[in-house]
Amino acid sequence: MTNILLTGSTRGIGAAAFTTLAGAGATVAGHGSRDGGDTIGADLAAPGAGDRLWQAALDRLGGRIDVLVNNAGVFEGVSPDASAADWAATWERSWRINLQAAADLSRRAVAHFRDRDADAAGVRGRIVNVASRAAFRGDSPNHWHYAAAKAGMVAMTRTIARAYAGDGVLAFVVAPGFTMTGMADDYLAARGGDRLIADIPLGRVASVDEVAETIRWLALAAPPSLTGAVLDVNGASYVR
């Protein structure tokens, strides 16, 4: 049985990933804004929240976590013309939730994985970080902070992969484009959905189930040599 900590599991991509991972036989400790059922409550904007969430998940999963999936994120806009206080507050909140909490959890995961035996394939643990197409092509003028944080997540994941592959710690990135979640719905409506969809060669945005299936494969089945890879799920709207 594989034990997984999945952040941001109560809606959108996270909820679909929870269902997909559990359906594949994994034991999943989810995370949301409050405790309930399979969900551990934690405000990832609070300093130290990642460390506290890790310990709570360890306790719930019997002291062993095999896979960390950093999916939690916020997509809150702020105009470059906003007040200095509003600008700074939005950047700070975005940075804490979209990157710092993932970094704190990843740090704990690496230490946990390195301190145990490898499986038959030489793997001690996996980290799957959900970034965004925005990490590579940028985002709207009101979302500099989001693109910057997601780019930081990609760089962090690649650093982990290079540093710890020899220890059996694997790290991957999923980079969705527009996906039918609450965040994307609002964004599409605000910026003219038809025009944005016209920029996607596939002709539609990704479904949460498509992203969830990508997460499942990386968490449970992807070969070790794929470590450090970024898998784009964007309908060819941005290719690298």
Secondary structure as UniProt FT lines:
FT   STRAND          3..6
FT   HELIX           12..23
FT   TURN            24..25
FT   STRAND          27..32
FT   TURN            37..38
FT   STRAND          39..41
FT   TURN            44..45
FT   TURN            47..48
FT   HELIX           49..60
FT   TURN            61..63
FT   STRAND          67..70
FT   TURN            80..81
FT   HELIX           84..95
FT   HELIX           96..100
FT   HELIX           101..114
FT   TURN            120..121
FT   STRAND          125..130
FT   HELIX           134..137
FT   TURN            141..142
FT   HELIX           144..164
FT   HELIX           165..167
FT   STRAND          169..176
FT   HELIX           182..191
FT   HELIX           193..197
FT   TURN            198..199
FT   TURN            201..202
FT   HELIX           208..220
FT   HELIX           224..226
FT   TURN            227..228
FT   STRAND          230..233
FT   TURN            235..236
//
